[in-house]
Structures are given as C-alpha cells and as structure tokens.
Amino acid sequence: MSDILFHYEKVNPTSWAYLSSLLMLALFFKFNRLFSVRNFDLFLLILLAPGLLLTLYGTENEGYNRAVALRALQLGFTWLFAVGVVLLGRLLADSAMVRRPLLEPNLNAAGLAFLCSSLLFFLMANVVTGRPTPVDLNPARRAADIKEGAESGQAEDLFATEGPGYWLLYLMPRISTQTVIAGAEPSPPTTEAEVEKQEQKVREVTARVMAILSNVLIVSGMIAVGAWHFDNPTAGIAAATMYLLLPYTAKWSGSVEHVLPASLLVWAATLYRRPLAAGLLIGLASGTIYYPIFLLPLWCSFYWQRGVKRFVAGFLVALGALVVSLALTSDSPDRFFTHLYQMFGVRLPLQENLQGIWRNEEGFWNSAYRLPILFAFLCLAVSFVAWPPRKHLGTLISGTAALMVGAQFWHAHEGGIYVAWYLPLLLLAIHRPNLEDRVAVATVAEAWRPSRRKSAAAGA
C-alpha cells in the first residue's frame, strides 16, 4: 500500500477502535434526541470493540506470555458473550418497535457515499497488499489438496478442530484465480520448489479474491436493501458506511470464513422477493458454515402463505449441488461420508478440546453449560414458526441476525468473534423503517404455473 500512497501505514486495531468510534458518533449520534434507540444501538456497536481487541491480544500473545494472554482471552470472550446477550434481546424486540421515526445521519447521502467508497477502497487495498494468515489460506490449501489427491486421513481431525461446514466450496474460485495468475500461455514449473511457490501464490490470491468479492457483495447488498426495500437509499448507504467503520471489519475483512457467509445472508435478504434465489443462497450459506441451517423455520414461516415450495426447492438444490461436488471430489466412500457428516454437523455436542469461552481445561467456562444454551437456541429457532404470527421483511432481517447472534453462544471454536455473520443484518435492522406491509403475500410473486392457469381461465 505504501507503493500507492507515499509513506502510508496501516492504523493498528486499538487506534482504529478509538478513531472509528468517534467518527461513528459524529456521523450517526442524535444529539437532539439523547435518549433514543439509535443512540443505544450505537453504543452497543461500539461495545463490541473491547472484547474483540482483548481476544486479538490474547491470540497474538499466547505464545509469549501465556498467563496474561489467557486472562485477556477469558475477559474478551466473556465481554463478547455479555454484549451478545444484549444484542440478542435488542433484535428479538425489534419487531415490536412499530414506531420508527426517520433519523437521518448527520452527513448527507453524497458525503456518506464518498466516505463509504473510500473506506471500501482502503480496506480492500489492505487485503490486497497485506500478508494472509495461515487461517485465511487454509480453505484454498485444503481445496488444492483435495483436487490433487494429496490429502489423506485428515477429515475427522478437521471436523474436530474447525467444526461443521463445507470447506470444499473454496475449490470453485481456485480455477479462475489460477487462470489470472498463469496468463494465456503459462510456462509449466520445472522444479518442486517452483511448483510449491506457484501453488502458494494461487492460495494467497484465492483468499484475497474471495475476501474482496465477499466484502463488495456485503456493501452492495446493504445499499440495495436500502434502495429497493426501505425506499431510502441513504439508509442503505449509512448502514454500509457503519459496517466499514467498525474495528471488526478493519481487522477481519480479509478472512473468508467470516465474510463469505455474511455476503450470502445479506443477498438472501436482498432477494427475498425471489424465494428460489433466497433458498439457494441460504442453502449455500448452510453448506458453508452449517449454522444458517437453523434459519429454515423462520424463512419457511415467512414464505408459508406464498413461496415456501420455491424456497425449499432452492435450498435443497443448493445442498444437493454441494453434496454432488463432494462425491466428485472424494476418492473413497468413507471420505465422502466423513465430509458429508461434517457439512451437516452430524455428531454429538463436543465436551472437550473446545475453544473460545468454553476452554474449560484453561479455567474458562465449564462446557457442560453449553448444552442448555444449545437447547435454548434450538427452542428459539423453532419458535419462529409461530412467533411473531405476522412476519414481514423487518422480522426476517432481525430474526436472521438474532439466530446468528445466538449461534455464537454455543459455537465450539471461538464463538463470539464471527461478528460478520450477523453484523450487516443488525445494521439493516437498526436503520430500517416500518416494514409491516412487506409480507410475502404482498411482495412475493406467484409461481409461474398458477399465474398461467389464472391467465388461461381469464381468457376462457
């Protein structure tokens, strides 16, 4: 980045937390209405930063000063857990907030658009010029190993250490990325060292391309929701600007595991008038990180009066495509079923070797308490079938964000730091107007066959 901007240096996470918090207050705080829900939401978003910084400090220093790092990790995850409980309550109460006055930002739409595009440019430039961590490169590395047949006997260990999900999805962008690197007439590598160097370059570019595309989709989706569904483009731009300002985005925008599922969920809400497309996106998100599968009761209930068959069909098609690709890339039936179990999370809840707040071997919380939290989460997911009785777009956005917040509480691997899974939808819930008229019967088009039958009947 210093090659583009003279003497440019990245702002460290702690300094950016202070600066971004002040800038958010200047842009969105309602000074003429101190006791407003908007101001309460702002402080809730700012309160995420201390927990994230503590966990970041603990992770980076665990190998140097283990005792201090573990205390920082425990405090950080406890902080995130507490803030998550408040966020969950805020999202569950969102549907009851019928009176939603229009609270414009303190900067006009043109200024927000300029700030949003500038922040997106700097963040994506950091992704391009930054050095990917091993975690960022893992998906691309595993996909390359699967494609080349080099992996052997690691699926069960990956399931235990990284949790449920479908990491073979990262095999798809590797082809186009390799084409960009190699050019029209690639010269084949001649030595093992050159082969390894070329593969490493492919992995790095894959991680960067996936992260950049996911972030662009998140921002464009939030702006599209404001323009198409809120009838207020400024609200969408304000939500996207707030997303880019938060310290979390500055630090984790290069992690594919964080931003890719978020982009799928945001565009599922953006295309909610197309049940088939929404089902495809929710299915892809469920196959990627597993946890969005618990959104099915909410989304099926929303489409129950119109569009539920198309939504379920799209969901099943997406999962079916992922299962077929698993079969094509597995070299044995045992490995196929192992990967299939991992994608659908088929196992009993873990009690040992957990991460995050549930590291009981380090003196953190006892993992036995994770089971009642998991049961409460399942009850919450199922409860969306009947509650609230009249579901509209606002309920869909806030309910999806609430379930993704709830998944953080029992996530076995650093639950709490995957803020991107719910952050864009939370920001849309904060900025949304009254959407009680955006119900499936009024906004979702009828299926093609019933419309054709009605036209034929009318012509007769």
DRENTIGU-608309 format. One record per residue (C-alpha): z, x, y negated; residue in one letter. Coordinates in steps of 0.1 Angstrom, whole numbers, padded with zeros to 4 digits, always signed. Layout:
BEGIN
ZXYA...
This chain:
BEGIN
+0000+0000+0000M+0006+0029-0023S-0031+0037-0019D-0039+0004-0035I-0012+0002-0062L-0001+0035-0077F+0034+0045-0065H+0041+0011-0050Y+0072+0010-0029E+0085-0019-0008K+0116-0036-0020V+0144-0033+0005N+0157-0065+0021P+0190-0066+0002T+0175-0061-0032S+0149-0087-0025W+0176-0112-0015A+0192-0109-0049Y+0159-0110-0068L+0143-0138-0049S+0175-0159-0051S+0175-0156-0089L+0138-0163-0091L+0142-0194-0069M+0170-0207-0091L+0149-0201-0122A+0119-0220-0108L+0135-0249-0089F+0171-0254-0101F+0175-0286-0120K+0197-0276-0150F+0197-0311-0164N+0209-0326-0131R+0236-0302-0118L+0249-0325-0090F+0216-0333-0073S+0204-0329-0038V+0177-0305-0049R+0203-0280-0062N+0223-0284-0030F+0192-0277-0009D+0185-0246-0030L+0220-0231-0023F+0216-0239+0014L+0184-0219+0015L+0200-0190-0004I+0229-0190+0020L+0206-0181+0049L+0201-0146+0034A+0236-0131+0040P+0236-0140+0077G+0200-0126+0082L+0209-0094+0064L+0241-0089+0085L+0221-0094+0117T+0194-0070+0104L+0220-0044+0096Y+0237-0047+0129G+0204-0045+0149T+0193-0014+0130E+0226+0005+0132N+0238-0005+0167E+0228+0030+0180G+0246+0049+0152Y+0279+0031+0146N+0283+0006+0174R+0316-0009+0164A+0306-0016+0128V+0272-0029+0139A+0287-0053+0164L+0311-0067+0138R+0281-0072+0115A+0262-0089+0142L+0290-0112+0151Q+0296-0122+0115L+0259-0126+0108G+0253-0149+0138F+0284-0169+0130T+0272-0173+0094W+0238-0185+0106L+0254-0209+0130F+0276-0224+0103A+0246-0227+0078V+0225-0242+0107G+0251-0269+0112V+0249-0279+0076V+0211-0278+0076L+0210-0300+0107L+0232-0326+0090G+0211-0325+0059R+0179-0330+0080L+0194-0359+0100L+0204-0376+0068A+0170-0371+0052D+0156-0404+0065S+0184-0423+0049A+0176-0408+0014M+0154-0436+0002V+0158-0429-0035R+0138-0397-0040R+0132-0391-0077P+0103-0368-0086L+0118-0335-0095L+0091-0312-0108E+0095-0274-0106P+0103-0256-0139N+0069-0240-0137L+0036-0259-0138N+0012-0261-0109A-0011-0234-0122A+0017-0209-0126G+0031-0218-0092L-0004-0213-0076A-0007-0179-0092F+0027-0169-0080L+0021-0182-0045C-0012-0164-0041S+0003-0132-0055S+0033-0133-0031L+0010-0140-0002L-0012-0110-0011F+0018-0086-0013F+0034-0099+0019L+0001-0097+0039M-0006-0062+0024A+0028-0051+0037N+0018-0064+0071V-0015-0045+0070V+0000-0012+0057T+0033-0015+0075G+0041+0000+0108R+0045-0026+0135P+0077-0026+0155T+0077-0025+0193P+0086-0062+0194V+0055-0070+0173D+0033-0051+0197L+0048-0064+0229N+0027-0096+0232P-0005-0076+0227A+0006-0049+0251R+0015-0073+0278R-0018-0092+0274A-0037-0059+0277A-0017-0050+0308D-0024-0084+0324I-0061-0082+0317K-0064-0047+0331E-0043-0055+0361G-0018-0028+0352A+0013-0049+0353E+0033-0051+0385S+0066-0069+0392G+0078-0074+0356Q+0076-0112+0351A+0111-0120+0362E+0126-0093+0341D+0106-0106+0311L+0119-0141+0317F+0155-0129+0318A+0152-0107+0287T+0129-0127+0264E+0134-0163+0275G+0109-0190+0283P+0074-0191+0268G+0038-0183+0274Y+0031-0148+0262W-0004-0147+0278L-0016-0168+0248L-0018-0135+0229Y-0046-0124+0252L-0071-0146+0233M-0073-0127+0199P-0074-0093+0215R-0111-0097+0223I-0122-0104+0187S-0099-0077+0174T-0113-0051+0197Q-0148-0061+0186T-0139-0055+0149V-0125-0020+0158I-0152-0009+0181A-0182-0020+0160G-0216-0028+0172A-0222+0003+0192E-0188+0016+0204P-0185+0051+0218S-0165+0050+0250P-0134+0072+0252P-0137+0102+0274T-0101+0112+0280T-0069+0094+0289E-0054+0104+0255A-0083+0088+0237E-0081+0056+0258V-0044+0053+0250E-0050+0059+0213K-0077+0032+0212Q-0055+0007+0231E-0026+0014+0207Q-0049+0008+0178K-0061-0025+0193V-0025-0036+0198R-0015-0029+0163E-0045-0047+0148V-0039-0076+0171T-0003-0080+0159A-0014-0077+0123R-0043-0101+0125V-0022-0127+0143M+0006-0124+0118A-0017-0127+0088I-0036-0157+0102L-0004-0175+0111S+0011-0170+0076N-0021-0181+0059V-0021-0212+0081L+0015-0219+0072I+0009-0217+0035V-0024-0236+0036S-0008-0263+0058G+0021-0268+0034M-0003-0271+0004I-0025-0296+0024A+0005-0318+0032V+0014-0320-0004G-0021-0328-0015A-0031-0352+0014W+0001-0369+0024H+0025-0366-0006F-0002-0373-0032D+0013-0345-0051N-0004-0311-0048P+0024-0295-0069T+0050-0304-0043A+0030-0286-0016G+0024-0255-0038I+0061-0255-0047A+0072-0256-0010A+0048-0228-0001A+0060-0207-0030T+0096-0212-0020M+0087-0202+0016Y+0071-0169+0004L+0100-0162-0019L+0127-0163+0007L+0141-0130+0020P+0135-0141+0056Y+0097-0143+0050T+0096-0109+0034A+0112-0093+0065K+0099-0113+0094W+0064-0123+0082S+0049-0096+0105G+0065-0110+0137S+0040-0131+0157V+0068-0146+0177E+0082-0161+0145H+0052-0172+0125V+0027-0183+0152L+0047-0213+0165P+0055-0222+0129A+0018-0224+0120S+0012-0247+0149L+0041-0271+0140L+0030-0272+0103V-0005-0281+0111W+0006-0307+0137A+0024-0324+0108A-0007-0319+0085T-0030-0336+0111L-0005-0363+0121Y-0032-0389+0114R-0052-0374+0143R-0030-0380+0173P-0052-0360+0196L-0052-0329+0173A-0015-0332+0168A-0009-0334+0205G-0030-0303+0211L-0010-0283+0185L+0024-0295+0198I+0012-0286+0233G+0002-0251+0222L+0035-0246+0204A+0054-0258+0235S+0035-0234+0257G+0040-0206+0233T+0078-0207+0228I+0088-0237+0251Y+0113-0252+0227Y+0089-0276+0209P+0086-0295+0242I+0118-0313+0232F+0098-0329+0203L+0080-0352+0227L+0105-0381+0224P+0102-0380+0186L+0065-0377+0184W+0057-0402+0212C+0081-0427+0195S+0063-0423+0162F+0029-0430+0178Y+0042-0457+0201W+0025-0486+0183Q-0007-0467+0178R-0020-0433+0191G+0005-0424+0218V-0021-0422+0245K-0042-0398+0224R-0012-0377+0215F-0001-0374+0251V-0036-0366+0262A-0039-0338+0236G-0005-0325+0247F-0015-0324+0284L-0049-0309+0277V-0033-0280+0258A-0008-0274+0285L-0035-0277+0312G-0056-0252+0294A-0027-0227+0293L-0020-0233+0330V-0056-0227+0339V-0057-0195+0320S-0025-0184+0337L-0043-0190+0371A-0073-0170+0360L-0052-0140+0348T-0027-0139+0377S-0036-0116+0405D-0014-0134+0431S+0000-0169+0437P+0036-0155+0434D+0030-0141+0399R+0012-0173+0388F+0042-0195+0398F+0066-0170+0382T+0047-0172+0349H+0044-0209+0352L+0082-0212+0356Y+0086-0190+0326Q+0063-0211+0305M+0081-0243+0313F+0116-0227+0313G+0123-0237+0349V+0157-0222+0355R+0194-0229+0352L+0210-0221+0318P+0219-0184+0317L+0256-0173+0315Q+0252-0135+0315E+0231-0109+0296N+0228-0132+0265L+0220-0121+0230Q+0229-0134+0196G+0262-0152+0191I+0266-0156+0229W+0271-0119+0237R+0304-0126+0255N+0305-0091+0270E+0308-0077+0234E+0336-0101+0225G+0313-0127+0209F+0315-0164+0218W+0320-0174+0254N+0287-0185+0269S+0305-0215+0286A+0304-0233+0252Y+0267-0230+0252R+0264-0257+0279L+0279-0286+0259P+0258-0276+0229I+0227-0277+0252L+0238-0312+0264F+0243-0324+0228A+0209-0311+0219F+0192-0329+0247L+0210-0361+0237C+0198-0356+0201L+0162-0351+0213A+0163-0383+0235V+0180-0403+0207S+0149-0400+0186F+0132-0425+0209V+0153-0453+0194A+0166-0438+0161W+0156-0444+0134P+0138-0476+0145P+0111-0473+0119R+0096-0439+0119K+0073-0426+0092H+0059-0392+0082L+0092-0382+0065G+0111-0389+0097T+0085-0369+0117L+0089-0339+0094I+0127-0339+0091S+0132-0348+0128G+0109-0319+0139T+0128-0295+0117A+0162-0308+0129A+0153-0302+0165L+0140-0267+0158M+0173-0260+0140V+0192-0274+0170G+0173-0251+0193A+0188-0221+0175Q+0223-0230+0186F+0217-0226+0223W+0188-0201+0221H+0198-0173+0246A+0180-0145+0228H+0192-0140+0192E+0193-0177+0184G+0196-0182+0146G+0171-0157+0133I+0140-0177+0142Y+0141-0195+0109V+0103-0198+0106A+0103-0224+0134W+0119-0249+0110Y+0117-0234+0075L+0083-0247+0064P+0091-0282+0076L+0125-0280+0060L+0109-0272+0027L+0084-0300+0031L+0114-0324+0037A+0131-0311+0006I+0100-0317-0016H+0087-0349+0000R+0086-0382-0019P+0094-0416-0003N+0070-0419+0027L+0082-0452+0042E+0046-0465+0041D+0033-0436+0061R+0038-0452+0095V+0014-0448+0125A+0001-0484+0123V-0010-0480+0087A-0022-0444+0087T-0035-0436+0122V-0070-0448+0130A-0075-0470+0161E-0091-0455+0192A-0128-0454+0194W-0132-0478+0223R-0110-0506+0208P-0129-0503+0175S-0162-0505+0193R-0151-0536+0212R-0140-0553+0179K-0173-0545+0163S-0192-0559+0192A-0171-0591+0192A-0176-0595+0154A-0214-0591+0159G-0214-0617+0186A
